[in-house]
Amino acid sequence: MNCSGCPARALSPLPAEKSLEMILDALYEIARYELAVVLSFESSQILRVRKARGPLYTPRLQHHTIDLTKRQDLARILSQKSPYLFDPTLARTDTYTELIPMPQNHSCLIAPLYIDDTPIGMLTLDHRLCEQFTPDVVRFITTLSKLISLAVAQTDASETLSQKSHALLTERNALLAPQSPAFKNMIGTSPAWTRTLDAIKLVAASDLPVLVCGETGTGKELVARTVHQLSTRSDKPFVPVNCSALVHSLAESELFGHEKGAFSGAVGTHRGRFELAHGGTLFLDEVGDLPLELQPKLLRVLQDGVFERVGGERSVSVSVRIIAATNINLSEAVTQGKFREDLLYRLDVFPLSLPPLRERAEDVALLAEHFIQKIKTRPGFERTQLSPSAFKKIFSLTFPGNVRELRNLLERAALLARGDTIGAEHLVCRTPESGTQTTVYPREHTEVSESIQPAIPLCIRDSSCMVRCTQGKKEETTLVVNFHQAQRAAIQAALDASNGKIYGANGAAEILGLKPSTLQSKMKKLGL
């Protein structure tokens, strides 16, 4: 299964108007404006309304123009490149005075729109009450105006844009073509998933930080990789970091590197993940688990692009795009004192909220067939397929673990079906309501703690192991399976139970009774 199974509208470039609507709607949640207007240049001195939103919108705004030769105040703001918040107590000419009645004193914010050093228009925000736009809103607009600029330029690149900007836009359109390999694993046609694809294409062309939010198993890293592959940094490294797996005492060195002699065991200079990602993208998975003491240093890199290695005094400069992911509510983490509010503002410039599988009912069959096709490429599984009864059962199930749980269910089923047709009886679920359980045991069964039971205990050291599947009161079926397949299934189950965490309490290594280094070595050998 590949992206050719998705509708053309899901993969076609977004119209600029739709992009602007999405951005302005998101902006409303932050600024609560009454009128937002995007204007673009019709000629060197004439601005024309491109898009308008808000409670004060009127059709009379359509095709409204502003002559900058008659509005020198706006021309000066445009030349300054930075957002400008008018003092509501000072007399001035309102931008839309002849179209919308506004009180003399009201809130008005104007942000110039630029591509490189070329002005392409401006954004105006209005509210009839004074002091509605806080300094935080002004700072947010500074960043968001870059995204609006790209959306306007997407289909309306004019002769006034620089040759460099035009080349970047041409490259972007080629990346967003339906045949782009970046979408080969983005399986789905549901409205919720189509909206996700639209948002991915919108943000990929920018260089802004992205915060990917969603439940466990919804595909946050897959989305992050897709954004990277569609960006202008696609030929540079994509470096993933699981923040929940970072050992606190070594986390700073892992991210920022260290100098020789910085601490015991530092026998040479070590480049951290930020340096490894230079020119490309750094993916911070489970960013909510990042140690609080490291968050100021991350904030500085986001702001200035510089840091110092552990034990070093020389500043290191990097150009890195940050994509972060979380399955927790970071606003609540801020309230609890576990996450810095200023860092959240820096990361949450463009949030991507991934839909859970329960909101993608139309995609379940497509995803199931996609995973089956992948399983069939393995030796001994060429005949694997889903029976009608298996499809029927899949449709009747809920998947709290989302796409990852569906994939794991099919992996287990293919193993139980011995590489042949998967029936309903092979779909052994581990959800509490199903009353079923799958457990991998060594030949000499040993006791396993209750906390480890759901994770499928692993026969790591024996040459073979046995799978016992129990469903309700039906009699047990025992079969011998390939050792490597059993290892892979058990390690994957332990990773699922620990939400990808390897080190520390309740990590996969502890669940399996292994040293973290041993587990990582086995994962590498098994391609996990």
N, C-alpha and C positions, 0 to 999 in steps of 0.2 A: 504494500500500500504506500503510495506517495502522494505528493501534493496535488497530483492530477485529479484525485478524487474529490478535491474541494471545489466549491463553486468559484467561478471567475471573479465574482464580486468580492470574495474574501481576500483575494490576492492582488487585485488591481490597485493602482495608486489611488490614495484618497483624494477626492476633490478638495481644493483649498477651502471652499466655503464650509464643508463638513468639518475639516480640521479646526477652523476658527470657531465654529459652534462648540465643539468639544472643549476647546481651551477656555473660551469665555464662560461656559457653564461651570467648568472647574474653578475658574477665578471667582465666580459669584459666591462659592462656598467659603472663600477666604475673605473677600472684600465687601460682600453684601452691597454692591453698587445698585443704583436705580437706573443707570444708563451706562452702557459700555459701547464704545464705537471704535472700530478699526478703519482708518483711512489710508489709502495708498495713492502714490503720485500718478496723476493722469498726464501731467506734463511737468516741466521743471519747477513751476510755481503753483500749480493747481493740485489740491488734494481732493479726492472723491471718496465718499463713504463706501466702504467695502462690505462691512458687516456691522449690525447693531443689535444689541440684546438688552433686556431689562424691562422693568415695569413701566418706565417712561417712554418706551419705544413707540414711535409713530411712523406710519408708512411715508410720511413726508420727508423722513430722513433718507429714503432711498434716492440715490443719485445726487444727494446734496454735495455741493463743492465748496471749498474754502480757498480763496485767493491769498496766498502768502504775501503778495506785494501790498495787500491792504491789512494784513494781520502780522505786523512786524513782531509783536509779542510772541506769537506762535513760532515765527521763523527763528527768533533768538533761542527759544527752548529747543527747537529741533537741532540747532547748531551745537548745543551743549551736550547732546547725546544722553544725558541722564534724566530720569523722571523728575518732574517739577510739581510740587504741591502748592497751589495758590493759597495765599493768605485770605481767608474769607472776610476779613474786616476791611480789606482794601478795595476801592472801586476799580472795576475792570469791565471789559466787554466780554459777555458770555459767548462761548463757541457756537451755541445753537439758539441764540436769543430770539431769532425770528421764527423758529420752529416749535420750541417747547418753552412754556412760561416757567421761569425759575426765579426764586427769591434772590435779591441782590447779594445776600450773604449765604453761601452754600459751599459744600465740599466739591473741589474739582482737582483732578490729578491728570497730568499729561505725560506720556512716556514716548519718546522718539523710537522709531523702529529702524534698525540698521542691518545691513549685510556687509560684513567687514567694515569699511569706512564709507560705504555708500548709503545715504538715507533713502528708505523706500516708503516711509509713511509715519503714522503715529497712532497711539492708542489713547483714548480719552475716557476717564471715569468721572461720573457725576452722581451726587446725592444732594437732595434738597436740604438736609440737615448739615450743620457745621461739624467739623472735627470727626468725620466718619472714617477717614483713611489714616490709620496709625503708622508710625515709623516702620513697624514690621511689615505692613502691607506695601509700603514704598520699597523696602528692600526686596520683597518677594516679586514685585513688578519689575525690578531691575533685571532679575533672572528670566522671568517669564516672557519679557518682551523679545528676548532672543528666539524663543520658540515660536512666538507669533510671527516674527520676521520670516522664519523659515517656512511657515505655513502659507504666508502671503506669496512668497517667492516660488513656491512649489509649482504652480501652473501659470504664474503671472510674471515670470522673469522678463524684465524689460531691458531695453538697450542701455539703461543707466546703471545696471548691475555690472560689477567688475568681471573680467574674463575668468578670473579664478573662481568666483562664486558660481558662474554659469557652468563651469566644468564640474564642480562638486555636485550641482543639482542634476546634471546629466548622468553622472556616475550613480547617484542615488536612485534615479528612475530605473536604471538598468538593474540595480540590486533588487528593486521591488517588483520586477517582472515576474509573471507566474512561474517561469521555469527556474527561478532562483533556488539553488539547493538549500538555502537557509530555511525554507519552509517544509522540507521533506519529512520532518517528524512532527510537524504541527497539525495533527490529525483532528478533524472535526468540521461540521457544517452547521452546528447549532447557532442560534442568534447570540447566545452568551459568548461562545468561542469566537464568532465572527467579529464581535465588538472588541474582543481581546486582540485579535490580529490587526484590526484597524488601529488600535492604540499603539501596538508594537511598531507598525510602519510609521506612525506619526512621530514617535519619539526617537526612532533609530537614526533619523537624519541629523538630529542635534547632537550636542556633546554634553548634555545636561545629566546630572545624577538621576538615577531611576531607583525607586523603591518598589520592589515586587512584593505584594502582600497576598497571602492565601493560606488555606489550610494545608496541613501536611499531605504530601502526595499529589498536589495539583500541578506540579511541573515548573516550579520556580526557576530551577537552574536551566532547564530547557529553554524557557522564555529568555533568560539572561543571555544564553549563548546565541539565540536567534537575534536579539537586539544587537549584539556584538557583530555578528556575521553580516547584518544589514547596514552597519555603520561604516564610516570612512576609515575606521581603525581595524577593519576586518583582516587585513594582512599582518597585523601585529598580534602579540600574545593575548590570550584570554586566560587569566590566572584565577582559579577559584580558591577560596579560603572558607573553611567551615569554622566559624567563630566559636561554636559550642565545643569544638574539639581542641581548641587552643589550651595548652597548659599555662596557667596564669603566670608562672615564674619565667616562662620562655616566650610568652605571647608577643612582647615588644620586639624581641630579637627576630621572631618568625615574620613579623610584619615589616619591620623597618631595618633589619639586619644588625650586625655588630662589628666592632673593630677587634683586631687581634689584642688579646689581653684584657678585654672588657670584663670578663668574669672567668672563674675557674672552668677550664675546658675550652675556652675561646682561643684556639691555636692559630687562627687565621681570620682574615676579613671575610665576613659572610654577607651576601646580598639578600635582603628581605623580599617579601612578596611584592612590595610597591616597586622596587627596582626591577624585578623580573617582569613586571607588567608595563614597564615604561613604553609609551607610545600606543599601548593597547587598553585593555579593560581589566579591572580588578573586581571580581565578584565576591562580595562579603555575604555569605550565606549565614542565616540565623544571627543577623547583626545585633539583635537584642541581647545576645549572650556575650557581647564584647565586654571585656573587663572595664569597669568604670574609670579606672586610672589611665587607660589608654585612649579614652574617648577625646580628651583635649588634643592629643597629638594627631588623631585622625581628623579632627576638625581643622587643625592648622594646615594639613595637607590639602584638604578640600578647598580651603580659602586661598592658600598661597602656593601650593604645589611644592613645598620644601619640608624637609625634616632632617634630623641628625640620627645616624646609627647609634646604637647603644655603645657607650664608651667613646664616642666620637665628638668632635667639636666642629667639624666642617659640615656645612649645610649641603644636602643632596637635593637637587631639583629633578622632578619627574613630571611627565605629562601622562596622566592616567585618568580614564573615565571610571567612575564608581557606579556599580550596580549593586544594590543591597537587597536582601530578601529577609522576610520574617513571617512567622505564623502566629505572632503575638501582637497585641495592641500596644504599640510603642507609646501612644499618648498616656495609657495607663501606667506604663513603665516609667514615664517621666514623672507622673504624679507620685509614684512609689519611690522615687529617688534612685531608680536603677538605670536611667538613661538620661543623657543631657538634652535639655530642650533645644538649645542652639544647634546641636548636632542633628536632631530630628528635623529642624527647619532646613538644614543644608541637604539632607538626604531626600526629603519628601517634596522635591521640586515637581516631579511628575510621578505620582503613584500609579502603579499598574495592579489592579485588583483581579486576581485570577478566580474564575468561577469554580465551585466544587462540582464534582461529577454529578451530583443529584440535580444540578441545574443544567446539565448537558445530556439529557436523556437520549436525544437524537444521535449522540456521538458514541454511545456505548458499543453498538455493533461494529462501527468503523474501527474503534480502538481495539476491540477484541480481535478482529480480523488482522489488524496491523501487527499485534503481538504474536499471533499464531504464525504469520508469515516470517517473522524473525526467528521463532522457535524452529521452523522447518529448515532453516539454513544449517542447523547443527547436525553432525553425524548421528544417525540413529533416530532422528525425529522427522525425516523427510515426509512421512505419511501422516503426520499430525494434522488433524482437522477437528472442527466443532460439529457435533451432531445437532439436529433440530432441538432435541431435548436439552442439550447443553445451552444453546442460545436462549431457550425459554427460561431456564433457571437463572441465567445471568441477568435477564431482564427483570426477574422477580427479586433480585438482591439489592440491598443498599450497600454502599461502599464508603464507610467512614474514613477509610484511608485513601479514598479517591482513586486516581489513575494508577498510582503505585500499587494499591491493594488489588485492583483488577489485574494488573500485570502479574503480580505474585500468585494470585489465584490460578491463572492460566499456566504459569510455570509449574506449580504443584500438580495441576491436573494433567499436563503433558507427561510428567514423570509417572504419575499413577496409571495413566493409560498406556504406558510402555511405548510411547512414540506412535501410537495408533489413534483411532478416532476417540475423541473426548466425549464421554456421555455425562449426563447429569450427575451420576453417582461419583464421578471423579472430581467434581467441583466441591471440594471439602472446605467449608467456610470456617473462619475463626472468629466470627462476630458473635457476641454474647447471645443474641436472640435466636441464632441458628441451632444452638445446642450441640454443636459439633466441634471437633478438635483434631488437629493433625500434629503428631509428635514423632520426631526422629530419635530412635534409640540405638545404642550400640548393642551388639549381641549379648554381652553381659550387662543386663539392665542395671543402672545405678540410680539412686534416688536423686531427684532434681527439686530444688526449692520451688515453692509455689510461685514466687515472683518471676521465675525463669520459664515456667511451663508454657505461657503463650508464645514464647520466642523460638520454639523448636530447638531443644538441646542438641548439641552437636557431637557426633562421633568423630573426633578430630584425629585420633591416634590409631584406630583400627583400620584394617585393610578393606572392610566392607561394613555396611550397616543396614538396618532393616527399618522399613516404614510401616507403622501400624496406624490405620485409619479407622476411627470409630465414629459412627453416625447414629445418634439415638441409641436404640437397643439392638440394632442390627449386628450380626456376628462380625467379628474382626477378620480382616484380610491382611495377610502378611506377605511381603515380597522383598526380594533382595534387589538393591539398586546399585548403580555405579557409584563408587566411592567419591569421585570428584563431583558428580551431580549432587550427591547428598551433602557434601561439604558446602558447595555453593548455595544450596537451598537453605541450609542451616545458618550460614553466615549472613545471608540476605535477611533471613527472619530475625536474627539478632539485631542487625542494623535497623530494621523496621521498628522493632520493639524499643530501641534506644533513640529513635528519630535521627539516625545517622551519627550519633555520638559514639566515639571509640574509647576515649580515655575516661577515667574517673568513675565515680559511683554511678551505677546503673548504665554504664557504657557497654558497648557490645563485647569488649574484651573481658569485662567482669562477668557478663552473662555467660560467656563461653568458657570461663576459667582459664583464659590465656593472657600472656603478656601482650600489651598493645603492639609492640614491635613484631611479635610472632603473628598476630592476627593480620597486621598490615602486609607482612610478607606473603601470607597465604592468599590474601585478597588480590595482591599483585599477580600471583601465579594463576589465579582463577579468573583474572580479567574483571574483577569487581571494582 
